[in-house]
Amino acid sequence: MVATWICFRQPLQPLVISADIPSSSNTSQTNYSVELRFNSQSFSTTIKENVAVWNERFYFDMREQEDPSGDLTLEATVYSINKITYSKSLLGKVLLSDDYFHRHSVNVAAIHHPLKNTNCLNGTVQLKLFLTAAADKILLESEDNNYETEDEGNRLNNMYNFLFKKNPSYDEDDNVDQHGPVVLQPADSVLREINPNFEPGRVVERMQHLFVRVVKARNLPDMDANGSLDPYVEIKFGAYNKGVTRCLKRNKNPEWNETFAFPFQHGKMPSLSVDIVVNDKDLVRDDFVGKLHLYLKDIPKRSLDDVPLEPTWYPLLDQDGTKLAQASLLLAIWIGSQADEAYRHVGLSGYIPKVYENPNLWCLRVTVVDVQGVTVGDDEQEDMAGCNTGTDTGVFCRARLGKQVQRTRALGKQRTTSGSYEWKEDLLFVAAEPFFEDDLELHVIVANPGKDEVVIGQLTVPLSDIVKGGDEHDHFDVMPSKWFDLKNPDKPQFDSSVDDGNDNSSRMRICLKNMLDGRYRIVHDSKGYMDDTRSADRKLWRPPVGRVHLGILRATGLPLRMGKSTVNPYCVAKYGDQWVRTRTILDGPEHVFNEQHTWSVYDIATVLTVGVFDHFPHTHKAHREIGKVQIHLSCLETDRVYAHSYPLIILNRRGFKKAGELQLAVKLSSESFISLLGMYARSTLPKMHYEHPLTVMEEDKFRSEVAEVMALRFSRVEPPLRSEIVAYMCNATRGNNCWSMRKSKLNFFRLMEVASPFVDLFKSVTSWKNPAVALISHVIFVLALCFHELVLSMVIIYFVLVALWNYRFRPRKPPFFDHTVSLLGSVHPDEIDEEFDGVESSCSVDLVRMRYDRLRTVAGRVQTIVGDLAIQGERIQSLLCWRDPRATAIFHFIIVMVSIVVYFVPKKVLVGIAGFYIMRHPRFRKKNNTPSIVGNFFRRLPDKQGTLI
């Protein structure tokens, strides 16, 4: 059978039930695990002790067949795990072809497959293999050399039915664990609390480090034929801790002065000794010069209060442990903590922790008033005579600042006989402080249809010459404009000058009004995820209200690369005016960072973002993002340490999946409690955002440009922060306004969830499903009628009591990713794929047409709802416009009668009658669901539906 797969996801779901391992094949270890491999993907079950029973389900994505051989074979391997050394012993494996894959999960029987291995006699593994509904609907099977292609209409019809119709017979079981890139279970996104052993006054774990400071060596022996050597020092502390100094050419008395630090915890020392070896660099194989062997128990321990340890000369030993004649090594070795001042000098410059200053982003306002002295040829004048304000024809001005380019509208005809063109258009740019990178460039261009653009004038204005408007009393509208001489690129140039506009010579010049406005906050984050709210001008900053302390502890469960190699993770955290990057863990069994960073907090309605990335050393390959955590500071209590393990959730075109966990500790401290409370009375953004607000289009344009400006600035720091890291942290990889079916659904459900408590309470009172609630509502209603002057006070006291009652149920964890609210349990894979599709779709025409039909269906429903709302409003308007004279007369008669009743009957009686009528028992309601008299009258009112085509 040949299986043909189209572009939808078609996951294979193997259910690992148990394994039967005979006692004769048991090893000393009784921890079992099963590893599954299929289509270049692999998953492992949890480690079970003594009993090999799992009952775990996995999902293998079949979106693209990555196996070049074309064979779809599942490999299940049973291992015995040693939890001390984490070594694996093979017990047996089984290879299953696609003949064992079934389509219906309810009809698949669990089969015991024999394990093929001489070390495990009569061992079996119990599996259950089936394809999901996606594969059942779209898998097209055919015989070899007898394949009939179905027609296009039937294929699209099958696709349409698969996308829009749900088959209840394919519902999944809820009693097994879920794995894979498409389905994410709620347990995978749970925020777990951890209890690390913190250092006093810090938010990092108490962790010891072995510090080795290699200073220099003397009297090294000759190793080469020319009587010299190229020495370097190699330090080994366990299997994964290794440090190498730089190699010094032809030097018998080298000086390195390099420091290394190797982390370890008490009881988890990687080795009981340290090996320090001096080697001679050679082309084929390095030569051994000398070594030192030090035991960990003999190494001194140093606290923060102790003086720095002085280096000591150690004689070098040969391979047999005999002391060399005169060769010795000067080094200092001690056991300290991460708070040791020597830690900042540890490691290579590219992998140590780094702090990046976030540049202040100013808003550059450029108003192009007009241009004088423009001379246009006869041919161009004739071409522009017929167009007045065309966008592609005429004279326009183009402004450029770095990679940011904007232009004015094109004027197709001269406004005056002196060759003056007047625009009065504002152009906005983002400028990073200090202003030394780029200059403002302006070009006056003539564009004609069918011809190339011709630059007739150009100007360069340094940003340092532009006025800064940071004072709250500076107004851009009252600033004077200046005249600048334009250079003609086709003629000899002289120095440009600036005058006051009184010179009436025939030279070409432009009138500009420029200002660097520092009163705005140029936002680079998505809405609701701002990390700072201050303006660009430091003179307008207020004192900080607190400080946030972040402890990046460790990362666990990170996925392997495609080549099955371990990742080299590092973290990037951004908040306020600083970005920080942790050290990179290279080829380590544990990804322990244990670093603390602190920022000043000026507004707690901000978000702290921490991202985890995979570093590819010695290559130019882009660093891969592993996950991201965002912490809202407004949800944290002051002076409390929040230590949790945050799941790293990845959302991409392949779906949702968990890529490990990141353990963080966060603490928010307050500088002044009064200042912290007073912050709630101030505006979130600077005043200019409310006095002269930016448009939505300008904010979206700034958001995309800011990411490029920051990436350019961070790329000039050593080590550079790559552009893909900045784009991912700023959420600039995807548009903020892109269409998403999933987000549309969840926003609708969020709105319904806000209104549901009031609707449920009203239904419970009117339906009398809970008589106690209905009776209490009647009593409260009577008290409100009798003491109506206390209604407002009672409502306020009610909210206070509810808040006090909910205090004991207050959230104790920071807000994090919610599986239910995000609709991950019901989201369709194609909706995720559409969410990540670009503006110019990369999918096939058939799939785009199908998505367009789906969008038309959803838009049609929204269109119907909007039309119904318009109809109700038009019916209300028709009550007074005499479109239906009988209905309008009836309405006016009823209004007159109601006004008379309202005038003579007390208000309490009317409100009481209305309240008791609404809350009446169902026994006093109509048995059928026929509309009321008011409803019948309202439905007969005319609307404008009949006037539409």
N, C-alpha and C positions, 0 to 999 in steps of 0.2 A: 504493500500500500504506500502511496506517495501522498504526503500531507502537504497541502498548500495553505499557507497562512497569509492573511491580509494584515493591514497595519494596526488592527485593534489589539489590545492586550488579551492574551489567552492563557491565563495562569494554570499550571498543573499543581494540584493540591495533593501531596502525599501526606498521609496520616501515619505517624510513627506510634505504634501502640506499645509494643514490648519486644523484648529479646529473650530467648531461652538459651542460657549458657550453661552447659553441663558442668558439674562440679569437678570433673577430671580436667577440664580446660581452664579452670579458674587460676589466676595468678595470685600473688600476695595482695594485690589491690582489689578492692571490691567497688570501685567507682566506674560507672559505665556511661558512655555517650555514643550517639550515632551521628555521623556526618553524611550529609546528602549532597551530591553533585549532579547538576543537570544544566545543560545549555550554558556552560561557562559560568555558572553560579553555584554557590555552596552555602549551606546552612548547617548548623550543629544544634543538637538538642541540649537541654540542660544536663548537668552531671548528676546522676542518681547514685546513691550509696546503697549497696547490698542488693537492692531490688531493681532490675532493669525494666521498669515500667514508666512510660512517658505520657502517652496519649496527647501528643503535640502535633499540630498541623502546620505545614509550611506552604508558602506560595512561591512558585517559580514563574518569573515573568517570561512570557512567550512573545513579547512584542517583536523582537528580532531574533532570528535563529543565528546565534553567534558561533555554533559549531561548524567549522568549514567542511567536515565530512558529510554533513547532512543527516547523520543518524541521531535520533532522539532517544538517548539511553540514560536511564537513571541509575546512578551508582550509590549504594547504601553501604557504609562501612561502619563496623562496630569496633569501638576502642575501649581499652581499659586505661583509666586516667589515674596518674599518680599526682595527688593534689599538692604534695610537698615540692616536687620538682617540675610539675606540670608536663611530665613526659607522657607519651601515648604509646600503648602497646596494641598492635593489631590483633584482633580476635577473629575477624572474618569480614568478608564483603560479598555483595550480590549485585549483579548487573541485570537490569530489567529493561526490555525494549518497550516500544510504544504499543505492543500488543497487549500489555498489562494495563494500559490506561483506559479507564471506563469513563462514561459520560455522566452518569447519574450517581450522585453520592449516596442516595438512599438505597440503591440496588447493588452497591459494591460490598462484597464480603471480604472480611479480613483474611489474608492468606499468609501462611507461615512459609517464608522463603529460606531454603537452606543456605548457610554460610559456606563459602568456598575458601577454606584455609586449613592447612594440615594441623595447625595449633588448636583448632576448635572442632572437635569431632561431634557431629550430630547437632551442631548449634544452628538455631534459626532466628530470624527476625520477622516480626509480625507487622505487615504494612497494609495500607489501604490506599489505592491510587485511583484518582478520578480527575476529570477535567471539569472546569466550572461552566456556568451558563454561557459565558462569552465564547469559550471554545466550542460548545455544543451548537451555538447558533452560526458561527462563522467558519468553522473548519470544513473545508471542502475536500472530500476524499474521492479518489479515483484509482482505477487499476492502471498498471504500467501498460503504455501503448494503447489504452482504451479510455482516454480522458476526453470527456465532452464538456465544453465550456458552456455554461448557462448564459442566457441572454442578459443584456445589461439591465433591463427593467426588473427582472426577477432578483438580480443581485442587489440592486439598490433597494428593492422592496424588503429583502431580508435584512439589509443593514438598518433600514428605517425601523423595522419592527424590533430589532435588537436594541436600538438606542432609545426608543420611546415607550416600549411596552415591557413590563416586568412579568416574568413567569414565576408564580408563587411556588411552583414545584421545585425550584432551584434554590430555595432559601437555605442558608448555611446553618449548621449546628452551632449551638452556643456553649457546648460543654468541653471544648478543646481550645488550646492556645493557638493564636494566629501569628504567623510570621510572613515576612515578604515585603516587597516594595509598594504594594497596592493597598493592602488592608492594614490599618493600624488600630489595635485594640486600646480601650481606655487604660488598661494596666500599663501600657508602654509610655503613656504620657503623664504618669503620676509623679508628683513632686515629692521626693523622699527626704525626710529630715535625717541629718547625720550628727554625730557627736564627736568631733575631732578633739584632740588634746592641744588646745591653743597655748601659745606662749603668753606670758603675762602682759596685758595691755596691747596685744596684737590680735589680728584675725587670721593668722597662719599657724600651721601646726608646729609643734616643737619637734624639729628635725635636726639631727646632727649631720655635719659634713666633715669629710676628711680633706683638709687643706694641705697642698703640697706646693711650696714655692721654690722653684728651681732657679737659683741665682747664676752660678757659673761653675766651671770646672777648670782644673789646672794639671799640667804635666801629663796630658793624655799621650799614650804610646803611638808610635808610627804604625799606620795600617796599610798605606798605599806604597807602591814601588818608589814613588818620588819623595817618600819620607814625610807625608802629611796625611790628614784625614778630614772628612766632612762630618762632624759630630752632630747628633741630635739625641734627645732624651725621650724615652718612652716609659710611661707610668701605667701600670696595670693594677686594678683593684677589683677583683672579681671577674666575671665573664663578660660584663657589659660596660664596665667603667674603664675607660682607656683615655689617656691624654698624651699628646705628642707635641714637643716643642718644635720650633722652626730649625731648619738645618743651616749651619754656618759653614761656609766653604773655607777649607784649608786653614783651620784654626785649632791649635793644640790647647789654647787657653780661652775657650769660648765663654761668652756671657749671654745668657738668655733673659733672665729676670722675668719669668713667666709664672703665673699662679694658676693652679688647678684645684677644683673642688668636686668631690664625689659624695653624693648624698647617701645616707643610710639611716635606718631607724634601729632603735634598741631591740635586739632579738631578731633582726632581719639584716644582719651584716652580710654583704655579698661575699666576703672573704675574711679570713682571720689574719691575713698578712698583706703587705704591699710590696710589689716588685718594681724597682726603678732600674731601667736598663739604659746604658749609653751605647749607641750604635754608630757605625760609620756608613754613611750613605754611599751606595755603589750602584752601578748601572744594572747589573744582573741580580745580585743578592747582597743585602746589607750585611756588613761584618759586625760581629760582636766585639765590644771594647771592654766593658765592665758592667757590673751590676751591684745593686743593694737589695737586701731582703730584710724588711722590717716587720715585726709583729705588732698587731694592733694594740695589744695590751701594754706595749712599751711606749706608745705614742702619747705625749702629754695632752691634757684637755685644757682648753682656754675659755674663760668666760669673758663677757663684755667689759668687766671692770679691770681685767688684767692688762698689763702692758703688752705691746706686740712682742711676739717671740722672735728672738734673733736667730739668723741662720747659722748652721754648724757645718764644719767640714767633715765629710764622711769618706773614708778610704774605699775605693772601688775593689770589687772582688772579681776573680775570673770565673770560668765555668765550673771549676771544682771547688769554689769557695775559698780559694787562697787569695790573700791580700796582694794587690799589685804593688809594684815598687814605689812609685811616687804619685800615681794618679789618684785624684780625690775629687769629690763633688760637694759644692756648697749649696745646701738647701735647708729650708725650714719646713717642718711637718708638724701638724697639730690637729686636734679634733675641736671644732667649734660649731657655731650655729649659723643660720643664714643671715642673722643680724650682724655678723662680723664684717668689719669695714673692708676686709680683703675680698669679700664676695663680689664687690663691684668691679674688680679687676680680673675676674675669672673668665676663662674661655676665650674663644675667637670673637673678634669684633662683630661678625655677622650674626652670631647666635646668642649674644648676651642680651639682657633686658634693655629696652630702649624707650625713651620718652620723646614723643613728637609734639612740638608746639603747634596747636591749631591756629592757622593764620586768621587775623581779623579781616572780615570781608566787608568792604565798603560798597555802597551803591554809587556808581558814577552816572550822573545825569548830564546828558548832552542835548541841548536844544539847538537845532539847526534853524536859524531864523531866516536868512536869505543869502543869496549870492549875487554879487554885482560884477559887471564887466565881462559877462559870459559872451563869447563870440562863437556863433554856430554857422557852419557853411550853408550855402544856398541849398544843396541837396538835402542836408539834414533839416533845414528850415521847412522845406516843402513836405518832407515826410512827417514832421511834427505838426503841421498846420491842421491836419484833420483830427488830431487826437488831443484832448485837453488834459485829461487826468488818467491816462492809461498807466497800467502797472508795469508794462514791459517796453513802453515807447516814451521817449522824451528825455528830459534832464532830471537826474536824481543824484542824491548824495549817499555814499556808502561809507560807513564807519566800522572800524575794526579795532579790537583790543584783544591781542593774543589770538585765540581760536574763536572768539565771539565776533560775529558779523551781523550788522543790522543796516537797514537802508530806509530812506524816506520814500514817499510816493513819487512817481514820475510826473513831471509837469511837461505837457506837450506844447505849450505856447508861451512866449515871453510875456511877462506881465507888464513891463515898461519898455520904453524905447532905449533905455540905457543898458539893456541886457540883464535885468534883475529877475531872479526867480525866488519866490518867497514860499517857504514851507511852514515854519513854526511848529516843527514836530519834535517830540521828546524821544530820545533814545536812551535806554537803560543798559548798563553793563555791570559786571561784578569785578571789582578790583581787590586784590589781596595785598595786605600791608606786610612788609614795607614795599613801597611802589617803585621797584627798581627793575622789574622783569620786562614789562612791555610798555610801549607808548601808544597813545591814541592816534590812529591813522585815519584820515578822511580823504575821500576821493570824490570829485565831481565828475560824473560820467554822463555821456550822451549815448543813448541806446535807440536804435532804429530797427524796425522789423526786417529780418533777413540779412542783417549786417552785424559785425562784431561791435562790442561795446568799446567806446573811445574815451579814455581818461583825458580830460581837458584841464584838470587842476588837482593838486594833491597837497596835503598838509600833514605834518607830524607834530603832535603836542605832547611833551613829556608829562607824565602824571605828577611829577614833583612840582610842576608849575601851575597845577590846577588848585583852586581855592578849596580848602576843607571846610565843610559846614557841619560842625559838630555841636554848636551851641543850639539850645532849644529855641532861641529867638531868631536864628537865621532862617530866612525864607527864600526859597529858590525863585519865587515869582518876582521878588523885588531886587534881585541881583542884577547889576548892569551887564549888558552884553559887550563883547569885544570883537573888533574886526581883525582878521588874520589874512595876510597875503597868501594867495595860492600859487604854487609853482606849476608851471606847464612842463610836463616831462619831455616835450619835443623841442624845447628851446633852452638856451643857456640860462642857468639859474644863478640867482643872487640870494643873499641871506634874507630870509623872511623877516618881516617886522610886524609889530602890532601897533595900531594907532587908535585914536579915539573916535574915528568915524567922520572927521571933518574934512579929510582929504578927498577931493572929487576927481582924482586922476583916473585914467582909463585902465589901470591894472586890475586884474581879476582878484577879488577878495571875497571872504565869507564871514558872516556874522554868527558868532557862536556864544552860547551861554553854558559854561561848564561848572560843575561843582561835585566834589567828592562828599557824599552825604553819609555821615557816620551815625545817624540817628535811627537807622533801621537795623533789624536783625535778619540777615539773609539766611533763611532756613535751608538746610540741606537734607533734613530728615523727612520721613513721611509724616502725614498729619497725625498727631497724637503721640509721636515718638521723638519729640524735640529733646535734645540734651543740654540746651542752653537757651535762655531768653534775653540775654543782655544785648545791648546795642554794640556797634563796632567801635564807637569812640569810648576810650577808657575814662574820659572825664565824666561820663554820664553813669558810670557804674556805682552801685550801692555796695555797702559792706556785705560780706557773706553772712548768711543766716545759719550756716552749719557746715559740716564736713561729712563726706561719705568715704568710708574705708572699705575697700574691696580686697578680699583674700582669694586668689586663684589657687586652689588646692591641688586638684588632680583631675585627669580625664580617664574614664574607664570604658571598656567595651567598644573602643573605636574599631571601625571596620578595616579589613585588610585591603590592600590595593589589588588591582586586577592580576598582577603577577604574584599574588600571595605574599608579598613582602609587607613588613610592618610600616606603619605611617610614621612620619616625623612631625608631630604636632607642635604647634605654638598657638598662643592666644593673643588676640588684639582686643583691647578695651578702649572705649571712647566715652568721654563725658566732658562737658564744658570746653575749656580751652586746651585740653591735652588728650592725646592718644598715647597709649602705652602698648608695647609689645613684649611679651614674656620671652624667656629663653626657649630655644628649640630643643626638643628631646630627640636625639638622633639614635635610632636603632636600640631603644631601651625596652626592657620587659614591662616597666611601669612608667606611666606618663605623669610624673609628679612635678608640679611647678612650684607650689608653696611660695608664692610671691604676694606681697602686699603693696597696694597703691592707694593713694589718697588724693581726693579732689575737694576743692571748695565748692560749696553749694550756695547758689544765689536764689534759686527758686526750686522748691521740692516738687513742683508739677513738671518734672523732667524725667528722663529715662536714661538709665545706665545700660549700655550695650556691650556684650562680650561675645566675640566670635572665635571659633576654633578652626584652624587651617592646617593643611598638610604641606610641608616644605619639601621641595625637590632640590637637594643640593647638587651643585656642579652641573646644572642644566638650566636652560632658559624656559622650561615648561612652566605654564601658569600654575600657581599654587591653588590647590583644590579646597573649596570650603567644605567643612564637615558639619557645622551647625552654628546656631546663634542663640543667645539668651538675652532677653531684654527685661530689666527690672525697673518697675515704676517706684520712684522714691516716695511719692505721696502715700503709698500703701504701707510704708515701714514705720514702726514705732521708734522713737528716739532712744538712743543708748541701749539698744537691744541687738544682739548678734543673731543674724539669720544664717544658719548653716544648713544648706540643702544640696541635694544632688539633682541637677536639672537635666532632664532628657534633651538630647540634641535631635530635634525633629527637622527633617529635610523635606521640602516640598519642591518637586520638579516635575517634568513632563511624564516621568515614569510613575508618579504617584507620591504617596507619603511613606516615609519609613523612618525608623529610629536608628541613628548612627552613633549610639553610645550615650554617655552621661558626662556632665561636667560638674564637679563639686566646687561650690562657691560659698564664701562667707561674706556677708554684707552687714555693715553697721552704719547707722545714721546718727551722728552726734550734733547737738545744737550748740551754737555759739552763745545765743541769747534767746531765751524762751519768749520774751516780749517781741523781739524782732521776728521770730518765727511766726508768731500769731499775727503781727502787723503785715506780714507778707501777703496774707489772704485778702487784704483790703486793696492791694495794688493791682494794677492791670498786668496781665500776663506778658504781653509784648510791649515794646517801647511806645511812647505816645504817638510817634509819627505813623504807626500802623493804623491809628484811629483818626488822626487829623487829616492825613493825606495817604489813605490806604492804597496799597498795590492791588492791581486787578488779579483775578484768578489766573489769567494767561501769563501775566508777568511773574507770578509766584511759581507756576509750573516751569516756566522757562529758566528762572533762576535756579530752581532745584536741580535741574539737569546740568546747568553750567557750573554750579558750585562743585559738584563731584569731580568734574574735569580739572578745575582750578586747584582743588585740594590734592588730587592725584599728581598733578604736575609739581606742586610744592613738596610733597612727601617723597617724590622720586629723586629729589636732589639732596636727600639726607642719607647718611651712611649709618647703618644699612638702609637702603630705600624701602619704603612701604609701597608695594606693587599696586598698580591701578585696579586690578580685579579685586583686591582686598578692600580698597576704598569704596568701590562701586557696591560691593556686597554689604559692607557695614552701613552705607548710606541708603541702601535699598534702591539703588539707581539702576540695577540690572533689569528691572521690569517697570513699566509705566504705572503710575499710581492711579490712572483713570482708565486702565484697560478693562474691557468687558470680561466678567466672570459670572457664569451661571451659579456657581457655588456661593460666591459672595452675595449675589442678588438674593438667593434663597435665605441665607443666614441673616442678612439684614432685615428681611421681611419677618422672619421668625423672632428676631430680637425685638422688633416693634410690637409683635403680637405678645411677646412675653412681658413687656412693660404694661400693656393694657389688660392682660389676662387676670391679674388679681382682682381688679375692680369688676370686670365682667363676671368672674366666677362668684364673687360675693353677691352681686346683684341677682344672678341666677339662683343662688342658694336661698336667698331671702324670698324671691318671688315664687319659686317652685316648692318651697317647704320640704325639701329633702332632709334637712336637718331642723326639726322643730325647735330645738333649743336656740339655734342661731336666729331663726325667724322671730321667736318670742322676745329675745334680747333686743333685736332690731326694733321691734314695736315699742318696747319700753324706752329705749333711747330716743325714739322719734317723739313719744309723748312728752318726755322730759324736755326735749328741745322746743316743743310747742309751748310748754308752760313757762319755761325760762329761756325765751329766745334771746334775751340780752346776754346770756352766758354761752351762746353757741360758739362764738369765735374762740373764747378762752378754753372751752371744752375741747375743741378741735386741736388747739395748740398743746394742751396737756396730754391729749391722746397720742400725738406724735412723740412727745417726750417720753411717755410711758413705753411706747413701742420701742423707741431707741434704747431705753434702759433695759428692757426685756431682751433685746437682741445683743446686748453687750456681752453676755456670757457665751453667745454663739458667734462672736466675731471671728473673722478669718485669722488664723494663726500663721499662715504661710503667705509668701508674696504671690500676687496673681501671676498665673502662668497659662500656658497653652491648654485650652479646654477642648477635649475630644468631641464632646457632644455639641457644643455651640458651633464648632467649626464644621459640623456635618460630615465628619470623616467616615461615619458608619454607613452613610447612604449615598455618598458622592459617587458619581459614575466616572470611570477612568477617562472617557472621552471629554468630560467636562474639565478635568485637570489638564489634559492635553491642549484643549482650546484655550485655557487660561494662560498658558505659556506660549501660545502661538503669536508670532509677531504681527505687526501691522500689514506687512506683505507676507501673507500666509505661505508657509513652506509645505503645506499638506497638498494632497491630490485634489483634483477638481471635484471628484465625486464626494469626497469628505467635506470639502468647503460648501458644496451645494446642500449637503445634508444638514450641516450646522446652520446654514442660512435658513433652511426650512424650519428648523427648530426655533431659531430666533424669531422668525416670523410668527410662529405659533404663540410664543410667549408675548411678543409685542402685541399680537392681536387680542390677547386676554387683557393686557394693560389698557389697550385702546378701548375695549368694551367697558372696562370699569370707569375710565375717565369720561366716556360718553354718558354712562348712567349718572354719574355725579353732575354732569352738565344738565342733564334732563331734569333732575330734581331741582336744581337752581332755577331753571327756566320755568318750571311749574309754579315755584314760589313767586317769581316775577309776574306771572300771568294773572295772579290774584288781583292785581291792581291795574292792569292794562286793558281790561275788557276784551281780551281776545275771545273768551267764552263769556258772553254777557250774563247767561244764567248762573254760571258758577261764581262770577264776580259779585252778582247781586246777592246770592245766598251767603257768600263770605262776608259781605258788608252787613247783612242783616244779623248774622251770628255775632259779628264783632260788636255791633251796637248792643245786643242783648248781654253779651259777656261784660261789656263795660258797665252796664247798669247793675249787674249782679256784683261785680267787683266793687262798685262804689258803695252799695248798701250792706254787703255781707262782710264781716270782719275777715282780716287776712289770715288769722289763725285757723278759722273754720275752713277756708278754701284750701290752705296748705294741708290741713289735717285730712280733709276729704280726698285730696289728690294722693297723699301718701298712703292712706289705708286702701285706696282703690288699687294702687300699683302693687302693694304688698298683700293683696287679698289671697285667700287660700285657693288652691286649684279647684276645690269643689264649687266655688263661685265663678269659675271661668267657663268659657265655652268648651264643650266637649270636642268640637271639630276645630280645624285650623283656618276657618274662613276669615277673611280680613274684616277689620272693624269698619264702622261707618266713616270715620275720619280717613282711614286708608282707602276706602272705595272712592270717596270724594276726591282725594288727592291724586289718585291714579287716573282720574278722568280729566284732569286739568291739561290744557294744551301745552305743547312745547314746540321747538323748532326742528324736530326730527323730520317733519313732513316737508320742510323747505330745503332739505339737503338732497344731493344726488348720490 
